[in-house]
Amino acid sequence: MNIFSMKKLGIFAGGVLFGTAGIKILSSKDAKKVYTNCTAAVLRAKDCVMKTATTVQENAEDILAEAKLINEERAAQEAACVQEEEEKAVEA
C-alpha cells in the first residue's frame, strides 16, 4: 500500500471514530440539558418579543385613532370657516 492509501484509511477511521464519539456526546444527558435550557431561553425571548410587538401595535392603533380624530376636527373647523365666509358674503 502506498502512503496516500494509508492516509485516506487513517482519515476515514478518524472520521468514523469522531462521528461515533460526537453522536454519543450529542445524545448524552448533559447535552439534552443544554438543549432544553437553550430551547427554554428561546421561548422566553419569543414571549418578550411578542409582548413588545403587541405594545407597539396597540400604540400604533392609538396613534391612528388620534390622527383620525384630529383630521375630523380640522375638517369640521374648515367647514365652519367656509360657512362663516359664505354667510358674510350673503350679508354683504
C-alpha positions in Angstrom: 0.0 0.0 0.0 1.2 3.4 -0.7 1.2 6.4 1.6 -1.9 8.0 0.1 -4.0 4.9 0.7 -2.8 4.7 4.3 -3.5 8.4 4.8 -7.1 8.0 3.3 -7.7 5.0 5.5 -6.5 6.9 8.6 -8.7 9.9 7.8 -11.7 7.6 7.3 -11.0 5.7 10.6 -10.6 9.1 12.4 -13.8 10.4 10.9 -15.8 7.3 12.0 -14.3 7.5 15.5 -15.0 11.2 15.7 -18.5 10.7 14.4 -19.3 7.9 16.8 -18.0 10.0 19.7 -19.9 13.0 18.5 -23.2 11.1 18.4 -22.5 9.8 22.0 -21.7 13.3 23.2 -24.7 14.9 21.5 -27.1 12.3 22.9 -25.9 12.5 26.4 -27.9 13.7 29.4 -25.7 16.8 29.8 -26.2 17.7 26.1 -30.0 17.2 26.4 -30.0 19.5 29.5 -28.2 22.2 27.4 -30.6 21.8 24.5 -33.5 22.1 27.0 -32.1 25.2 28.6 -31.5 26.8 25.2 -35.0 26.0 24.0 -36.4 27.5 27.2 -34.4 30.7 26.6 -35.6 30.9 23.0 -39.2 30.5 24.2 -38.7 33.3 26.8 -37.2 35.5 24.2 -40.2 34.8 21.9 -42.6 35.8 24.7 -40.7 39.0 25.2 -40.7 39.9 21.5 -44.4 39.1 21.3 -45.2 41.4 24.2 -43.2 44.2 22.7 -44.9 43.7 19.3 -48.3 43.8 20.9 -47.4 47.0 22.8 -46.2 48.6 19.6 -49.3 47.5 17.7 -51.6 49.0 20.4 -49.6 52.2 20.4 -49.9 52.4 16.6 -53.7 51.9 16.8 -54.0 54.6 19.4 -51.9 57.0 17.2 -54.0 56.2 14.2 -57.3 56.8 16.1 -56.0 60.1 17.4 -54.8 61.2 14.0 -58.2 60.4 12.5 -59.8 62.5 15.3 -57.5 65.4 14.6 -58.3 65.3 10.9 -62.1 65.2 11.6 -61.8 68.2 14.0 -59.8 70.1 11.4 -62.3 69.3 8.7 -65.1 70.5 10.9 -63.3 73.7 11.6 -62.6 74.3 7.9 -66.3 73.6 7.1 -67.3 76.2 9.8 -64.9 78.8 8.3 -66.3 78.2 4.9 -69.8 78.5 6.2 -69.0 81.8 8.0 -67.4 83.2 4.8 -70.5 82.3 2.8 -72.7 84.0 5.4 -70.6 87.1 5.3 -70.7 87.1 1.5 -74.5 86.8 1.6 -74.8 89.7 4.1 -72.6 92.0 2.1 
